[in-house]
């Protein structure tokens, strides 16, 4: 199965991480929505397998993408995953819509292969996202 996905990550305390070439980033306590895609027909690049990879512990996977640095922190926890099956890549469309309703975004995070400002969006709480979910 192909498609896009949104990881909802909760950060329990303000933290500072080095994220590859992006360098030092401060992540405030709150909720982060990471948008990705998996357009493969088989193996690790399918939608389900990509989502499963994000759930692996740091010991079980290598750090490859920006999101891996955040997920490797003991202060982060995936609390929800939205799977969006599609034969079209909707990653950037979803990111653009999230940018309209989020409290902030992390510049260039997860978007080095496209024109988006980011694929990681910060929400202080989930109320506003829940109210606007149908608009995305």
N, C-alpha and C positions, 0 to 999 in steps of 0.2 A: 504494500500500500504506500502511495506517495502522498505528500501534503506538507502542511506547515504546522507549527505548534507554538504554544505559549507556555513557558515555565513561570510559575508564580513562586518567587523565592522570598522567604521572610528572613530579615537580618535582625537579630535580637538586640544588638548593641551597635553603636557607631564603630566602624572598623576602617582600617587603612590597609590597602593591599597593593602590591606591585602586580600589574596585569600586563605581562609581556611587554611589547613595544609601546603600549599606552603609558607605561610607567606607573607612578603612585596615584592611586585613586582613593578618595574618601567615600565610603558608603555609609549613609546615615541609617539609623534604625528605621525600619519600615518594610514595605513590600516592593519588590522589583519584578517587573514583567519582562522576560527575555523572549524575543521572537526569533524562531529559527525555521529551517525547512529541511526536508529529507525527501529527495526526489528519485531515489534509487528504486529499482525493481526487485532487488534481492540483497541479502546480506546486511551489513551494518548501516547501509545508507537508506534503508526503508524507514518509514515514519515510526513504526513501533519499536524497531531496534534503536533508532536514534534516541527516542524518549527513554528507553531502558538504559542506554549508555549513561545518560545524565544522572540516573539514579544509582549508579555504581559508586562505591567508595573511592577515595583518592588512591588507595592501594591497588584497586582493581583496574584503573585506567591511567593513561598518560595525559598530561596537560597538553592540549592541542589548541583549543579555541579559547577566546576571551572568557566565555562563561565558565570554563573549567577552573580558572583561577578563583572565581567567586564561589563556585560550588565546593572547592577544596577547603574553604574556610570552615572551622568548627562553629562559627557564628552564623552560618547560613543553613537554611532548611527549605527544600522544595515542599510546598504545601499543596500545590495543585498543578496539574498539567492539562491544558486544553489541546486536544488533537483535532486538526482540521483537515480531513482527507480531501485531496484535490489533485487533479492532473495538472493544474496550473500552479505556478509558484506564487503564493499570496503573501509571502514573508514581508516584502516591502510595503504592500498595501496595508497590511495589518499594523506594521510599525508606524506608518504615517498617521493612521487613525488613533493609535495609542498616544502619539506625540501631541495630539490635540486635547487630550483629557488628562494626561499625567501631570504630576506636580513638578517633574524634572526629567531630564534624560542624561545619560552618561555619554558624552560626545565620542563618536567613532567606535563605540563598544559594539562588537559583533557586526559592524557594517563596513569593514574594509574592502569588501568585494562589490559594493553597490554605492549609490549616491545618497543613501539615507543618512541623517544626522546621527542616528543610533538605532540599535535594536534592543536596548535596555532602558526601561522606563521606571521611574520611581513614583510610588504613591505613598503618602503618609499613612493613609488607611484605605480600606477597600470600599468604603461607602460610595464614593464618587464613581469608581469603576463599575460596581454593581448596578448603580442607577443608569449608567450609560452603555452597558454591555450590548444592548439591542441595537445601538447605533453603529457598532463596529462591524 
